[in-house]
Amino acid sequence: MTFDSGSARSREKNRNTQHLLSVFGDIFCAGRRRRRQFYFRAAMMKSVRVVVVGAGVIGFSTAVCIVEALPFCSVTLMADKFSPDTTSDGAAGILFAAQFPDIPLQRQRCWFKNSFDHLLAIAQSQCAPEAGVMLNSGWQIFKEVPAVKKPFWSEFVIGFRLMTDVELKRFPDHKFGQAFTTLKCECSTYLPWLEKRFRKAGGQVEQRKVNNLQELSNSFDIIVNCSGLGSKVLVGDTQVYPVRGQVLKVEAPWVQHFIRDGDGTTYIYPGIRSVTIGGTRQEGDWRLQVDDRDTKGILERCSRLEPSLNKAKILSEWVGLRPSRKNPRVEREVVELQGRPVPVVHNYGHGGWGVTLAWGTALDTLGLVKQSLHEMAPQPKL
């Protein structure tokens, strides 16, 4: 019996060729399936309508993050009040933070870092004057040595250090201090800048008062609640409450460094066009009228820290209600509205730290919106 080695080699070569064709065919089909899945999801996202309720620094930061990251979605920002009539417009807007008791510290660190990095990039760009963002150096001083000398955010600001005894001589009623450079964001300028950025990315803006979520359920697929103190009525949150703040804007261009008492009630923040001095922290107080006694107290306390303010001209007085909670609410739920389940993502309750945490919590909110999109999109038939 004769063995034909040439025929065997030929058959082996054919088998290898067929195997390679099969492998390449599988790869081609898999690639085609992935492309089909991509276009299918893109088509689904194009039809998804997202509404952000609230036009303060939290609302516009969140809306910008969503519209820029998800260009296939239709994004509308809705509110009854816009700049210059929001609570954010009067905020001092300087970046450092308190620690919330029930939120993991690592999450708070991410919120602060993401916000700081975002605003620092703006401060170091040609957009800084138009956006109203600037670097600001100064001191936070304490009448008693605090339990935590280096707060969690100290590694993210610039040049954080403890004040020397020589520096503290300027403040004889205070025993301890921190010196650092941080950022100041003037929302009366920053909010219009964010709105322009939002519109440029394809976002739509509608001025309208939203009384309840049911009003939105027929027109939108995902609701993002950034209504601040309005959440007390909008979603029935009994944990959100006002903390009244009164501040003055004064003309004092010679004041170049911020000074903040560690108790948070007295502060001096130089800005681009004026110096903000304050303030008050009156929990549960809904008054929006300027209180002359508060004005007098602010001037007296701030002049003790910076005597030259006695010569400063008062430009304006302002009152706002900080939307406070024990912990900010940044979470997602599914609510039954008009007989169908609607994802509702909440981002509110930052109190006096809205500017400080806005971009960080906006990025968290974007992640929750993406999660909702993923769960909403049906899998295509392959």
C-alpha positions as CSV (number, residue, x, y, z in Angstrom):
1,M,0.0,0.0,0.0
2,T,1.4,3.4,-1.1
3,F,1.1,6.5,1.2
4,D,0.6,9.7,-0.7
5,S,2.3,12.3,1.4
6,G,1.5,15.1,-1.1
7,S,-2.3,14.5,-0.8
8,A,-2.1,14.5,3.0
9,R,-0.3,17.8,3.1
10,S,-2.9,19.2,0.7
11,R,-5.8,18.1,2.9
12,E,-4.1,19.5,6.0
13,K,-3.6,22.8,4.3
14,N,-7.3,22.9,3.3
15,R,-8.3,22.2,6.9
16,N,-6.1,25.1,8.2
17,T,-7.5,27.4,5.6
18,Q,-11.0,26.6,6.5
19,H,-10.2,27.1,10.2
20,L,-8.7,30.5,9.5
21,L,-11.7,31.5,7.4
22,S,-14.0,30.3,10.2
23,V,-12.0,32.4,12.8
24,F,-12.0,35.5,10.6
25,G,-15.7,35.0,10.0
26,D,-16.4,34.9,13.7
27,I,-14.4,38.0,14.3
28,F,-16.2,39.8,11.4
29,C,-19.6,38.8,12.7
30,A,-18.6,39.8,16.3
31,G,-17.5,43.2,15.0
32,R,-20.7,43.6,13.1
33,R,-22.7,42.7,16.2
34,R,-20.8,45.2,18.2
35,R,-21.5,47.9,15.6
36,R,-25.1,47.0,15.5
37,Q,-25.3,47.2,19.3
38,F,-23.5,50.6,19.3
39,Y,-25.9,52.1,16.7
40,F,-28.9,50.5,18.4
41,R,-27.9,52.0,21.8
42,A,-27.1,55.4,20.1
43,A,-30.6,55.4,18.5
44,M,-32.1,54.5,21.9
45,M,-30.2,57.3,23.7
46,K,-31.2,59.8,21.0
47,S,-34.8,59.2,22.0
48,V,-34.2,59.5,25.7
49,R,-35.3,62.9,27.1
50,V,-33.6,64.1,30.3
51,V,-34.8,67.0,32.4
52,V,-32.7,68.8,35.1
53,V,-34.8,70.8,37.6
54,G,-32.9,73.7,39.1
55,A,-30.8,76.5,37.7
56,G,-28.3,77.1,40.6
57,V,-24.7,76.1,40.5
58,I,-25.7,72.4,41.2
59,G,-28.3,72.4,38.5
60,F,-26.2,73.9,35.7
61,S,-23.1,72.0,36.7
62,T,-25.1,68.8,36.4
63,A,-26.8,69.7,33.2
64,V,-23.5,70.6,31.5
65,C,-21.9,67.3,32.6
66,I,-24.8,65.3,31.2
67,V,-25.2,67.1,27.9
68,E,-21.5,67.0,27.1
69,A,-21.1,63.4,28.1
70,L,-24.3,62.1,26.5
71,P,-24.7,64.0,23.2
72,F,-27.2,61.5,22.0
73,C,-29.7,62.5,24.7
74,S,-32.0,65.4,24.7
75,V,-31.3,67.5,27.8
76,T,-33.5,70.3,29.1
77,L,-32.9,72.4,32.2
78,M,-36.0,73.7,33.8
79,A,-36.4,76.3,36.6
80,D,-38.6,79.2,37.7
81,K,-35.6,81.3,38.6
82,F,-32.3,81.9,36.8
83,S,-29.2,84.1,37.5
84,P,-29.1,86.7,39.0
85,D,-32.1,85.5,41.1
86,T,-30.8,82.2,42.4
87,T,-29.4,81.4,45.9
88,S,-26.0,80.6,44.2
89,D,-25.7,84.2,42.9
90,G,-25.0,85.5,46.4
91,A,-22.7,82.7,47.5
92,A,-19.2,83.7,48.6
93,G,-18.0,80.8,46.4
94,I,-14.7,80.0,48.0
95,L,-13.5,76.4,48.0
96,F,-13.1,74.5,51.2
97,A,-15.5,72.2,52.9
98,A,-17.0,70.7,56.1
99,Q,-17.2,67.0,56.6
100,F,-20.6,65.3,56.3
101,P,-21.2,62.6,59.0
102,D,-22.8,59.8,57.0
103,I,-21.1,59.9,53.6
104,P,-17.9,57.9,53.1
105,L,-14.9,60.2,53.4
106,Q,-13.4,58.9,50.1
107,R,-16.5,60.0,48.3
108,Q,-16.3,63.4,49.8
109,R,-12.6,63.6,48.8
110,C,-13.6,62.8,45.2
111,W,-16.3,65.5,45.2
112,F,-13.9,68.1,46.5
113,K,-11.0,67.1,44.2
114,N,-13.1,66.9,41.1
115,S,-14.6,70.3,41.8
116,F,-11.2,71.9,42.6
117,D,-9.5,70.4,39.5
118,H,-12.4,71.6,37.3
119,L,-12.3,75.2,38.6
120,L,-8.5,75.3,38.7
121,A,-8.3,74.5,35.0
122,I,-10.7,77.4,34.3
123,A,-8.8,79.8,36.6
124,Q,-5.6,79.0,34.6
125,S,-7.3,79.4,31.2
126,Q,-8.2,82.4,29.1
127,C,-11.9,81.8,30.2
128,A,-11.1,82.8,33.8
129,P,-12.5,86.4,33.6
130,E,-15.6,85.4,31.6
131,A,-16.3,82.5,34.0
132,G,-15.6,84.5,37.2
133,V,-13.0,82.1,38.7
134,M,-9.8,83.1,40.4
135,L,-7.2,81.9,42.8
136,N,-7.4,83.3,46.3
137,S,-4.9,83.0,49.2
138,G,-5.5,83.7,52.9
139,W,-6.1,82.3,56.3
140,Q,-8.6,80.3,58.3
141,I,-8.3,81.1,62.0
142,F,-9.7,79.4,65.1
143,K,-10.3,80.7,68.7
144,E,-9.4,77.2,70.0
145,V,-7.2,74.5,68.5
146,P,-9.5,72.3,66.4
147,A,-9.6,68.5,66.9
148,V,-8.6,68.1,63.2
149,K,-5.7,70.3,62.3
150,K,-5.4,69.1,58.7
151,P,-8.9,68.7,57.1
152,F,-9.5,66.1,54.4
153,W,-9.4,68.7,51.7
154,S,-6.0,70.1,52.7
155,E,-4.0,68.0,50.2
156,F,-6.0,69.3,47.3
157,V,-5.7,73.1,47.9
158,I,-2.4,74.8,47.1
159,G,0.4,75.2,49.7
160,F,-1.6,74.2,52.8
161,R,0.3,74.8,56.0
162,L,-0.2,75.8,59.6
163,M,0.2,79.5,60.5
164,T,3.2,80.6,62.5
165,D,3.0,82.4,65.8
166,V,4.2,85.5,64.1
167,E,1.3,85.4,61.6
168,L,-1.2,84.7,64.4
169,K,-0.2,87.9,66.3
170,R,-2.4,89.7,63.8
171,F,-5.4,87.9,65.3
172,P,-4.9,88.1,69.1
173,D,-8.3,86.4,69.8
174,H,-7.3,83.3,67.9
175,K,-4.9,80.5,68.9
176,F,-4.6,78.5,65.7
177,G,-4.7,79.0,61.9
178,Q,-4.3,77.5,58.5
179,A,-2.8,79.3,55.5
180,F,-3.4,78.1,51.9
181,T,-4.4,79.1,48.4
182,T,-7.8,78.0,47.1
183,L,-10.3,79.1,44.4
184,K,-13.1,81.6,44.4
185,C,-16.0,81.2,42.0
186,E,-18.3,84.2,41.5
187,C,-21.6,82.6,40.5
188,S,-23.2,85.8,39.2
189,T,-20.6,85.5,36.4
190,Y,-20.1,81.7,36.5
191,L,-23.8,80.7,36.1
192,P,-24.3,82.7,32.8
193,W,-21.0,81.2,31.5
194,L,-22.3,77.7,32.4
195,E,-25.6,78.4,30.7
196,K,-23.8,79.5,27.5
197,R,-21.7,76.3,27.6
198,F,-24.8,74.2,28.1
199,R,-26.7,75.8,25.2
200,K,-23.6,75.4,23.0
201,A,-23.6,71.7,23.7
202,G,-27.2,71.4,22.5
203,G,-29.0,71.8,25.9
204,Q,-32.4,73.5,26.0
205,V,-33.5,75.9,28.7
206,E,-37.1,76.4,29.9
207,Q,-38.3,78.9,32.5
208,R,-41.1,77.2,34.3
209,K,-42.1,76.4,37.9
210,V,-42.3,72.7,38.6
211,N,-44.8,71.8,41.3
212,N,-44.5,68.0,41.3
213,L,-42.7,65.3,39.4
214,Q,-46.0,64.1,37.8
215,E,-45.9,67.2,35.6
216,L,-42.7,66.0,34.0
217,S,-43.4,62.3,33.5
218,N,-45.2,62.5,30.2
219,S,-42.5,64.7,28.6
220,F,-39.3,63.2,30.0
221,D,-37.8,59.7,30.5
222,I,-35.2,60.6,33.3
223,I,-35.7,63.4,35.9
224,V,-32.7,64.9,37.6
225,N,-33.7,66.8,40.8
226,C,-31.3,69.7,41.6
227,S,-34.0,71.9,43.1
228,G,-32.2,72.6,46.4
229,L,-34.6,73.8,49.1
230,G,-37.4,73.3,46.6
231,S,-37.1,69.6,47.2
232,K,-39.0,70.0,50.4
233,V,-42.1,70.4,48.3
234,L,-41.1,68.8,45.0
235,V,-40.3,65.4,46.5
236,G,-41.5,65.8,50.0
237,D,-38.1,65.8,51.7
238,T,-38.6,66.7,55.3
239,Q,-34.8,66.5,56.0
240,V,-34.0,69.6,53.9
241,Y,-34.1,73.0,55.7
242,P,-33.0,76.6,55.2
243,V,-29.9,78.2,56.8
244,R,-30.3,81.9,56.3
245,G,-27.2,83.8,55.2
246,Q,-26.7,87.5,54.9
247,V,-23.6,89.1,53.3
248,L,-22.4,92.5,52.2
249,K,-20.5,93.5,49.1
250,V,-18.0,96.3,49.9
251,E,-15.5,98.3,47.9
252,A,-12.1,97.5,49.4
253,P,-9.5,96.8,46.6
254,W,-6.7,97.0,49.1
255,V,-7.9,93.7,50.7
256,Q,-6.0,91.0,48.9
257,H,-6.3,87.9,51.2
258,F,-9.3,86.1,52.5
259,I,-9.8,85.7,56.3
260,R,-12.3,83.1,57.7
261,D,-13.1,82.4,61.3
262,G,-13.3,78.7,61.8
263,D,-16.8,78.9,63.2
264,G,-18.0,79.9,59.7
265,T,-19.9,83.0,60.9
266,T,-17.3,85.7,60.1
267,Y,-15.4,85.9,56.8
268,I,-13.8,88.3,54.3
269,Y,-13.5,87.1,50.7
270,P,-11.9,89.4,48.2
271,G,-13.3,89.0,44.7
272,I,-12.8,90.3,41.2
273,R,-14.9,93.5,41.6
274,S,-15.7,93.7,45.3
275,V,-15.1,92.0,48.7
276,T,-17.8,89.8,50.2
277,I,-18.0,90.0,54.0
278,G,-20.3,88.0,56.2
279,G,-22.2,86.5,57.6
280,T,-25.0,84.6,59.4
281,R,-25.9,81.0,59.8
282,Q,-29.5,81.0,61.1
283,E,-31.0,77.5,60.8
284,G,-34.7,77.2,60.1
285,D,-35.0,80.9,59.3
286,W,-37.0,81.6,56.1
287,R,-36.6,85.4,56.1
288,L,-35.3,86.9,52.9
289,Q,-35.3,90.5,54.0
290,V,-32.1,92.3,55.0
291,D,-31.8,92.6,58.8
292,D,-30.1,95.8,59.8
293,R,-28.9,94.2,63.1
294,D,-27.2,91.5,61.0
295,T,-25.5,94.2,58.8
296,K,-24.2,95.9,61.9
297,G,-22.9,92.7,63.4
298,I,-21.2,91.7,60.2
299,L,-19.4,95.1,59.9
300,E,-18.3,95.0,63.5
301,R,-16.9,91.4,63.4
302,C,-15.2,91.8,60.1
303,S,-13.6,95.1,61.1
304,R,-12.1,93.4,64.1
305,L,-10.3,91.0,61.8
306,E,-9.5,93.6,59.1
307,P,-9.7,97.1,60.7
308,S,-9.3,98.8,57.3
309,L,-12.9,97.7,56.4
310,N,-14.1,100.6,58.5
311,K,-13.3,102.8,55.5
312,A,-15.0,100.4,52.9
313,K,-18.0,101.6,51.0
314,I,-21.0,99.2,51.1
315,L,-22.1,98.3,47.6
316,S,-24.9,95.9,48.3
317,E,-26.6,93.7,50.9
318,W,-27.9,90.3,50.1
319,V,-29.8,87.4,51.8
320,G,-30.1,83.8,50.7
321,L,-31.3,80.5,52.1
322,R,-28.8,77.7,52.0
323,P,-30.5,74.4,51.1
324,S,-29.1,72.3,54.0
325,R,-29.3,68.7,55.0
326,K,-27.4,66.5,57.4
327,N,-25.9,64.9,54.3
328,P,-26.3,66.0,50.6
329,R,-28.7,63.7,48.7
330,V,-26.9,62.3,45.7
331,E,-28.7,59.1,44.8
332,R,-31.1,57.4,42.3
333,E,-34.6,55.9,42.8
334,V,-37.3,54.7,40.5
335,V,-40.7,56.4,41.0
336,E,-44.1,55.4,39.7
337,L,-45.4,58.4,37.8
338,Q,-48.5,58.3,35.7
339,G,-48.5,54.5,35.8
340,R,-44.9,54.0,34.6
341,P,-41.6,53.7,36.4
342,V,-39.4,56.8,35.9
343,P,-35.8,57.0,37.1
344,V,-35.3,60.1,39.4
345,V,-31.7,61.1,40.2
346,H,-31.3,63.5,43.2
347,N,-28.5,66.0,43.7
348,Y,-29.3,68.6,46.4
349,G,-28.8,69.5,50.0
350,H,-25.2,70.8,49.9
351,G,-25.9,73.7,52.3
352,G,-23.1,76.3,52.2
353,W,-20.8,74.0,50.2
354,G,-22.7,74.1,46.9
355,V,-20.0,75.8,44.9
356,T,-17.3,73.7,46.5
357,L,-18.9,70.4,45.6
358,A,-21.0,71.2,42.6
359,W,-18.8,69.6,39.8
360,G,-17.9,66.6,41.9
361,T,-21.5,65.7,42.7
362,A,-22.5,66.5,39.1
363,L,-20.1,63.8,37.9
364,D,-21.6,61.4,40.4
365,T,-25.1,62.3,39.1
366,L,-23.9,61.7,35.5
367,G,-22.9,58.2,36.6
368,L,-26.3,57.6,38.0
369,V,-28.0,58.9,34.8
370,K,-25.8,56.5,32.8
371,Q,-26.8,53.6,35.0
372,S,-30.5,54.5,34.3
373,L,-29.8,54.6,30.6
374,H,-28.2,51.2,30.7
375,E,-31.2,49.7,32.6
376,M,-33.7,51.4,30.2
377,A,-32.2,50.2,26.9
378,P,-33.5,46.8,25.7
379,Q,-31.0,44.4,24.3
380,P,-31.2,44.2,20.4
381,K,-32.0,41.0,18.8
382,L,-29.0,39.6,17.0
